[in-house]
Amino acid sequence: MKSKYAPEVKQRAIRLVQEQRSEYPTQWMNIVAIATKIGCSPETLRS
């Protein structure tokens, strides 16, 4: 199944999660915050 997100969007999301790791008490909170910013679901970003 083809992903609905471009590779550039995926790379940006990964970079943001890594860069902002220390700003959130848990990885899940970090993922939720980034997913909201880029317009995808947290579950999509988590996997």
C-alpha distance matrix in Angstrom:
0.0 3.8 6.5 9.2 11.8 13.5 14.5 18.0 17.4 15.9 18.9 21.3 20.2 20.7 24.0 25.2 24.6 26.5 29.2 29.9 29.8 33.6 33.7 32.3 33.7 30.4 27.0 25.5 27.8 26.8 23.1 24.0 26.2 23.8 21.0 23.6 24.6 21.3 20.1 17.3 17.6 19.2 16.7 13.9 16.4 17.6 14.5
3.8 0.0 3.8 6.4 8.8 10.0 11.3 14.7 14.3 13.3 16.3 18.5 17.9 18.7 21.7 23.0 22.9 24.8 27.3 28.1 28.5 32.2 32.3 31.2 33.0 29.9 26.4 25.1 27.1 25.7 22.1 23.0 24.8 22.0 19.4 21.9 22.5 19.0 18.0 15.7 16.8 18.6 16.7 13.4 15.4 17.3 14.5
6.5 3.8 0.0 3.8 5.4 7.4 8.9 12.0 11.0 10.0 13.3 15.2 14.3 15.4 18.4 19.4 19.4 21.5 23.8 24.5 25.0 28.7 28.6 27.6 29.5 26.6 23.1 21.8 23.6 22.1 18.5 19.5 21.1 18.3 15.7 18.3 18.8 15.3 14.5 12.1 13.5 15.2 13.7 10.2 11.9 14.2 11.9
9.2 6.4 3.8 0.0 3.8 6.7 9.5 11.7 10.0 10.3 13.8 14.8 14.0 16.0 18.7 19.1 19.5 22.1 23.9 24.3 25.2 28.8 28.2 27.3 29.5 26.9 23.6 22.0 23.3 21.8 18.3 18.7 19.9 17.2 14.4 16.4 16.7 13.2 12.0 10.2 12.2 14.7 14.0 10.4 12.2 15.1 13.7
11.8 8.8 5.4 3.8 0.0 3.8 6.5 8.1 6.2 6.8 10.2 11.0 10.6 12.7 15.1 15.6 16.4 18.8 20.4 21.1 22.2 25.8 25.3 24.8 27.2 24.8 21.5 20.3 21.3 19.4 16.1 16.9 17.7 14.6 12.3 14.5 14.3 10.5 10.4 9.0 11.6 13.6 13.6 9.8 10.4 13.7 12.8
13.5 10.0 7.4 6.7 3.8 0.0 3.8 5.4 5.3 6.6 8.9 10.1 11.0 12.7 14.5 15.7 17.0 18.9 20.2 21.5 22.9 26.5 26.2 26.1 28.8 26.5 23.1 22.5 23.4 21.0 18.1 19.3 19.6 16.1 14.6 16.8 15.8 12.0 12.8 12.1 15.0 16.5 16.7 13.0 12.8 16.0 15.0
14.5 11.3 8.9 9.5 6.5 3.8 0.0 3.8 5.4 5.1 6.2 8.6 9.9 10.6 12.3 14.2 15.5 16.7 18.2 20.0 21.2 24.8 25.0 25.2 27.7 25.4 21.9 21.9 23.0 20.3 17.6 19.5 19.8 16.1 15.2 18.0 16.7 13.3 14.7 13.8 16.3 17.1 17.1 13.5 12.6 15.3 14.2
18.0 14.7 12.0 11.7 8.1 5.4 3.8 0.0 3.8 5.4 5.1 6.1 8.6 9.9 10.5 12.2 14.3 15.4 16.3 18.2 19.9 23.3 23.2 23.9 26.8 25.0 21.6 21.9 22.4 19.4 17.2 19.0 18.5 14.7 14.5 16.8 14.9 11.6 13.9 13.9 16.8 17.5 18.3 15.0 13.4 16.4 16.1
17.4 14.3 11.0 10.0 6.2 5.3 5.4 3.8 0.0 3.8 5.5 5.1 6.2 8.7 9.9 10.5 12.3 14.3 15.2 16.4 18.1 21.6 21.1 21.4 24.3 22.4 19.2 19.0 19.4 16.6 14.2 15.6 15.2 11.5 10.9 13.1 11.5 8.1 10.2 10.1 13.2 14.0 15.2 12.0 10.4 13.8 14.0
15.9 13.3 10.0 10.3 6.8 6.6 5.1 5.4 3.8 0.0 3.8 5.5 5.1 6.2 8.6 9.9 10.7 12.5 14.2 15.5 16.5 20.2 20.3 20.2 22.7 20.5 17.0 16.9 18.0 15.2 12.6 14.7 14.9 11.3 10.7 13.7 12.8 9.7 11.6 10.4 12.5 12.6 13.2 10.0 8.1 11.0 10.8
18.9 16.3 13.3 13.8 10.2 8.9 6.2 5.1 5.5 3.8 0.0 3.8 5.4 5.1 6.1 8.6 10.0 10.7 12.1 14.2 15.4 18.9 19.4 19.9 22.6 20.7 17.3 18.0 18.9 15.7 13.7 16.3 16.0 12.3 12.8 15.7 14.1 11.5 14.2 13.6 15.7 15.2 16.1 13.3 10.7 13.0 13.1
21.3 18.5 15.2 14.8 11.0 10.1 8.6 6.1 5.1 5.5 3.8 0.0 3.8 5.5 5.1 6.1 8.6 9.9 10.4 12.1 14.0 17.3 17.2 18.0 21.1 19.7 16.6 17.2 17.3 14.0 12.5 14.7 13.6 9.8 10.9 13.3 11.0 8.9 12.2 12.4 14.9 14.5 16.2 13.8 10.9 13.6 14.6
20.2 17.9 14.3 14.0 10.6 11.0 9.9 8.6 6.2 5.1 5.4 3.8 0.0 3.8 5.4 5.1 6.2 8.6 9.9 10.6 12.0 15.5 15.3 15.4 18.3 16.5 13.3 13.6 13.9 10.8 8.9 11.1 10.6 6.8 7.7 10.6 9.2 7.4 10.3 9.8 11.7 10.9 12.7 10.6 7.5 10.1 11.6
20.7 18.7 15.4 16.0 12.7 12.7 10.6 9.9 8.7 6.2 5.1 5.5 3.8 0.0 3.8 5.5 5.2 6.3 8.6 10.1 10.6 14.3 15.0 15.2 17.6 15.6 12.2 13.3 14.3 11.0 9.4 12.6 12.4 9.1 10.4 13.6 12.6 11.1 13.8 12.8 13.9 12.3 13.5 11.7 8.2 9.6 10.8
24.0 21.7 18.4 18.7 15.1 14.5 12.3 10.5 9.9 8.6 6.1 5.1 5.4 3.8 0.0 3.8 5.5 5.2 6.0 8.5 10.0 13.2 13.9 15.0 17.8 16.6 13.6 15.3 15.5 11.8 11.4 14.4 13.3 10.0 12.3 14.9 13.0 12.1 15.4 15.2 16.7 15.1 16.8 15.2 11.7 13.1 14.6
25.2 23.0 19.4 19.1 15.6 15.7 14.2 12.2 10.5 9.9 8.6 6.1 5.1 5.5 3.8 0.0 3.8 5.4 5.1 6.0 8.3 11.3 11.1 12.2 15.4 14.6 12.0 13.3 12.8 9.1 9.1 11.6 9.9 6.9 9.8 11.9 9.9 9.9 13.3 13.6 15.0 13.4 15.8 14.7 11.1 12.7 15.0
24.6 22.9 19.4 19.5 16.4 17.0 15.5 14.3 12.3 10.7 10.0 8.6 6.2 5.2 5.5 3.8 0.0 3.8 5.6 5.4 5.9 9.5 9.9 10.0 12.7 11.3 8.4 10.0 10.1 6.4 6.5 9.7 8.9 6.6 9.3 11.9 11.1 11.3 14.1 13.5 13.9 11.5 13.6 13.2 9.4 10.0 12.7
26.5 24.8 21.5 22.1 18.8 18.9 16.7 15.4 14.3 12.5 10.7 9.9 8.6 6.3 5.2 5.4 3.8 0.0 3.8 5.6 5.3 8.6 10.3 11.2 13.5 12.4 9.7 12.4 12.7 9.1 9.8 13.2 12.4 10.4 13.1 15.7 14.6 14.7 17.7 17.0 17.5 15.0 16.7 16.2 12.4 12.5 14.6
29.2 27.3 23.8 23.9 20.4 20.2 18.2 16.3 15.2 14.2 12.1 10.4 9.9 8.6 6.0 5.1 5.6 3.8 0.0 3.8 5.7 7.8 8.8 10.9 13.8 13.7 11.8 14.4 13.7 10.0 11.6 14.4 12.5 10.7 14.1 15.9 14.1 14.8 18.1 18.3 19.2 16.9 19.2 18.6 14.9 15.5 17.9
29.9 28.1 24.5 24.3 21.1 21.5 20.0 18.2 16.4 15.5 14.2 12.1 10.6 10.1 8.5 6.0 5.4 5.6 3.8 0.0 3.8 5.6 5.4 7.4 10.7 11.0 9.7 12.0 10.6 7.1 9.6 11.8 9.7 8.9 12.5 13.8 12.5 14.0 17.0 17.3 17.7 15.2 17.9 18.0 14.4 14.8 17.8
29.8 28.5 25.0 25.2 22.2 22.9 21.2 19.9 18.1 16.5 15.4 14.0 12.0 10.6 10.0 8.3 5.9 5.3 5.7 3.8 0.0 3.8 5.6 6.2 8.4 8.2 7.0 10.0 9.5 6.5 9.1 11.9 10.8 10.5 13.6 15.4 14.9 16.2 18.8 18.3 18.1 15.0 17.2 17.8 14.2 13.6 16.6
33.6 32.2 28.7 28.8 25.8 26.5 24.8 23.3 21.6 20.2 18.9 17.3 15.5 14.3 13.2 11.3 9.5 8.6 7.8 5.6 3.8 0.0 3.8 5.6 7.3 8.8 9.1 12.2 10.9 8.8 12.1 14.2 12.8 13.2 16.5 17.7 17.2 19.0 21.6 21.5 21.1 18.0 20.4 21.3 17.8 17.1 20.2
33.7 32.3 28.6 28.2 25.3 26.2 25.0 23.2 21.1 20.3 19.4 17.2 15.3 15.0 13.9 11.1 9.9 10.3 8.8 5.4 5.6 3.8 0.0 3.8 6.9 9.0 9.8 11.8 9.5 7.6 11.3 12.5 10.4 11.5 14.9 15.4 14.8 17.3 19.7 20.0 19.7 16.9 19.8 20.8 17.5 17.3 20.7
32.3 31.2 27.6 27.3 24.8 26.1 25.2 23.9 21.4 20.2 19.9 18.0 15.4 15.2 15.0 12.2 10.0 11.2 10.9 7.4 6.2 5.6 3.8 0.0 3.8 5.5 7.0 8.6 6.2 5.6 9.3 10.2 9.0 10.9 13.7 14.3 14.7 17.1 18.9 18.7 17.8 14.7 17.3 18.9 16.0 15.2 18.8
33.7 33.0 29.5 29.5 27.2 28.8 27.7 26.8 24.3 22.7 22.6 21.1 18.3 17.6 17.8 15.4 12.7 13.5 13.8 10.7 8.4 7.3 6.9 3.8 0.0 3.8 7.1 8.7 7.1 7.9 11.2 12.0 11.8 13.9 16.2 17.0 17.9 20.2 21.7 21.0 19.5 16.1 18.2 20.4 17.7 16.2 19.7
30.4 29.9 26.6 26.9 24.8 26.5 25.4 25.0 22.4 20.5 20.7 19.7 16.5 15.6 16.6 14.6 11.3 12.4 13.7 11.0 8.2 8.8 9.0 5.5 3.8 0.0 3.8 5.4 5.4 6.5 8.8 10.1 11.0 12.7 14.4 15.8 17.2 18.9 20.1 18.8 17.0 13.4 15.0 17.3 14.8 12.8 16.2
27.0 26.4 23.1 23.6 21.5 23.1 21.9 21.6 19.2 17.0 17.3 16.6 13.3 12.2 13.6 12.0 8.4 9.7 11.8 9.7 7.0 9.1 9.8 7.0 7.1 3.8 0.0 3.8 5.5 5.0 6.2 8.7 10.0 10.6 12.1 14.3 15.5 16.6 17.9 16.3 14.7 11.0 12.4 14.2 11.5 9.4 12.7
25.5 25.1 21.8 22.0 20.3 22.5 21.9 21.9 19.0 16.9 18.0 17.2 13.6 13.3 15.3 13.3 10.0 12.4 14.4 12.0 10.0 12.2 11.8 8.6 8.7 5.4 3.8 0.0 3.8 5.3 5.0 6.1 8.6 9.9 10.4 12.3 14.3 15.4 16.0 14.1 11.9 8.2 9.7 12.1 10.1 8.1 11.7
27.8 27.1 23.6 23.3 21.3 23.4 23.0 22.4 19.4 18.0 18.9 17.3 13.9 14.3 15.5 12.8 10.1 12.7 13.7 10.6 9.5 10.9 9.5 6.2 7.1 5.4 5.5 3.8 0.0 3.8 5.4 5.1 6.2 8.7 9.9 10.7 12.5 14.5 15.3 14.3 12.5 9.3 11.8 14.0 11.8 10.9 14.7
26.8 25.7 22.1 21.8 19.4 21.0 20.3 19.4 16.6 15.2 15.7 14.0 10.8 11.0 11.8 9.1 6.4 9.1 10.0 7.1 6.5 8.8 7.6 5.6 7.9 6.5 5.0 5.3 3.8 0.0 3.8 5.5 5.2 6.3 8.6 10.1 10.8 12.5 14.1 13.4 12.5 9.4 12.2 13.4 10.4 10.1 13.8
23.1 22.1 18.5 18.3 16.1 18.1 17.6 17.2 14.2 12.6 13.7 12.5 8.9 9.4 11.4 9.1 6.5 9.8 11.6 9.6 9.1 12.1 11.3 9.3 11.2 8.8 6.2 5.0 5.4 3.8 0.0 3.8 5.5 5.2 5.9 8.5 9.9 10.6 11.7 10.3 9.2 6.0 8.6 9.6 6.7 6.7 10.4
24.0 23.0 19.5 18.7 16.9 19.3 19.5 19.0 15.6 14.7 16.3 14.7 11.1 12.6 14.4 11.6 9.7 13.2 14.4 11.8 11.9 14.2 12.5 10.2 12.0 10.1 8.7 6.1 5.1 5.5 3.8 0.0 3.8 5.6 5.1 6.2 8.7 10.2 10.3 9.3 7.7 5.1 8.6 10.2 8.4 8.9 12.5
26.2 24.8 21.1 19.9 17.7 19.6 19.8 18.5 15.2 14.9 16.0 13.6 10.6 12.4 13.3 9.9 8.9 12.4 12.5 9.7 10.8 12.8 10.4 9.0 11.8 11.0 10.0 8.6 6.2 5.2 5.5 3.8 0.0 3.8 5.5 5.3 6.4 9.0 10.1 10.4 10.1 8.3 12.0 12.8 10.5 11.7 15.2
23.8 22.0 18.3 17.2 14.6 16.1 16.1 14.7 11.5 11.3 12.3 9.8 6.8 9.1 10.0 6.9 6.6 10.4 10.7 8.9 10.5 13.2 11.5 10.9 13.9 12.7 10.6 9.9 8.7 6.3 5.2 5.6 3.8 0.0 3.8 5.3 5.0 6.3 8.4 8.7 9.4 8.0 11.4 11.2 8.4 10.4 13.5
21.0 19.4 15.7 14.4 12.3 14.6 15.2 14.5 10.9 10.7 12.8 10.9 7.7 10.4 12.3 9.8 9.3 13.1 14.1 12.5 13.6 16.5 14.9 13.7 16.2 14.4 12.1 10.4 9.9 8.6 5.9 5.1 5.5 3.8 0.0 3.8 5.4 5.3 5.8 5.1 5.7 5.3 8.7 8.2 6.4 9.0 11.8
23.6 21.9 18.3 16.4 14.5 16.8 18.0 16.8 13.1 13.7 15.7 13.3 10.6 13.6 14.9 11.9 11.9 15.7 15.9 13.8 15.4 17.7 15.4 14.3 17.0 15.8 14.3 12.3 10.7 10.1 8.5 6.2 5.3 5.3 3.8 0.0 3.8 5.6 5.2 6.4 7.2 7.7 11.3 11.3 10.1 12.5 15.3
24.6 22.5 18.8 16.7 14.3 15.8 16.7 14.9 11.5 12.8 14.1 11.0 9.2 12.6 13.0 9.9 11.1 14.6 14.1 12.5 14.9 17.2 14.8 14.7 17.9 17.2 15.5 14.3 12.5 10.8 9.9 8.7 6.4 5.0 5.4 3.8 0.0 3.8 5.7 8.1 10.1 10.5 14.0 13.2 11.4 14.2 16.9
21.3 19.0 15.3 13.2 10.5 12.0 13.3 11.6 8.1 9.7 11.5 8.9 7.4 11.1 12.1 9.9 11.3 14.7 14.8 14.0 16.2 19.0 17.3 17.1 20.2 18.9 16.6 15.4 14.5 12.5 10.6 10.2 9.0 6.3 5.3 5.6 3.8 0.0 3.8 6.0 9.1 10.2 13.0 11.3 9.8 13.2 15.1
20.1 18.0 14.5 12.0 10.4 12.8 14.7 13.9 10.2 11.6 14.2 12.2 10.3 13.8 15.4 13.3 14.1 17.7 18.1 17.0 18.8 21.6 19.7 18.9 21.7 20.1 17.9 16.0 15.3 14.1 11.7 10.3 10.1 8.4 5.8 5.2 5.7 3.8 0.0 3.8 6.9 9.3 11.9 10.3 10.1 13.5 15.2
17.3 15.7 12.1 10.2 9.0 12.1 13.8 13.9 10.1 10.4 13.6 12.4 9.8 12.8 15.2 13.6 13.5 17.0 18.3 17.3 18.3 21.5 20.0 18.7 21.0 18.8 16.3 14.1 14.3 13.4 10.3 9.3 10.4 8.7 5.1 6.4 8.1 6.0 3.8 0.0 3.8 6.5 8.4 6.6 7.1 10.4 11.8
17.6 16.8 13.5 12.2 11.6 15.0 16.3 16.8 13.2 12.5 15.7 14.9 11.7 13.9 16.7 15.0 13.9 17.5 19.2 17.7 18.1 21.1 19.7 17.8 19.5 17.0 14.7 11.9 12.5 12.5 9.2 7.7 10.1 9.4 5.7 7.2 10.1 9.1 6.9 3.8 0.0 3.8 5.4 5.3 6.6 8.7 10.4
19.2 18.6 15.2 14.7 13.6 16.5 17.1 17.5 14.0 12.6 15.2 14.5 10.9 12.3 15.1 13.4 11.5 15.0 16.9 15.2 15.0 18.0 16.9 14.7 16.1 13.4 11.0 8.2 9.3 9.4 6.0 5.1 8.3 8.0 5.3 7.7 10.5 10.2 9.3 6.5 3.8 0.0 3.8 5.4 5.1 6.0 8.7
16.7 16.7 13.7 14.0 13.6 16.7 17.1 18.3 15.2 13.2 16.1 16.2 12.7 13.5 16.8 15.8 13.6 16.7 19.2 17.9 17.2 20.4 19.8 17.3 18.2 15.0 12.4 9.7 11.8 12.2 8.6 8.6 12.0 11.4 8.7 11.3 14.0 13.0 11.9 8.4 5.4 3.8 0.0 3.8 5.4 5.0 6.4
13.9 13.4 10.2 10.4 9.8 13.0 13.5 15.0 12.0 10.0 13.3 13.8 10.6 11.7 15.2 14.7 13.2 16.2 18.6 18.0 17.8 21.3 20.8 18.9 20.4 17.3 14.2 12.1 14.0 13.4 9.6 10.2 12.8 11.2 8.2 11.3 13.2 11.3 10.3 6.6 5.3 5.4 3.8 0.0 3.8 5.5 5.6
16.4 15.4 11.9 12.2 10.4 12.8 12.6 13.4 10.4 8.1 10.7 10.9 7.5 8.2 11.7 11.1 9.4 12.4 14.9 14.4 14.2 17.8 17.5 16.0 17.7 14.8 11.5 10.1 11.8 10.4 6.7 8.4 10.5 8.4 6.4 10.1 11.4 9.8 10.1 7.1 6.6 5.1 5.4 3.8 0.0 3.8 5.5
17.6 17.3 14.2 15.1 13.7 16.0 15.3 16.4 13.8 11.0 13.0 13.6 10.1 9.6 13.1 12.7 10.0 12.5 15.5 14.8 13.6 17.1 17.3 15.2 16.2 12.8 9.4 8.1 10.9 10.1 6.7 8.9 11.7 10.4 9.0 12.5 14.2 13.2 13.5 10.4 8.7 6.0 5.0 5.5 3.8 0.0 3.8
14.5 14.5 11.9 13.7 12.8 15.0 14.2 16.1 14.0 10.8 13.1 14.6 11.6 10.8 14.6 15.0 12.7 14.6 17.9 17.8 16.6 20.2 20.7 18.8 19.7 16.2 12.7 11.7 14.7 13.8 10.4 12.5 15.2 13.5 11.8 15.3 16.9 15.1 15.2 11.8 10.4 8.7 6.4 5.6 5.5 3.8 0.0
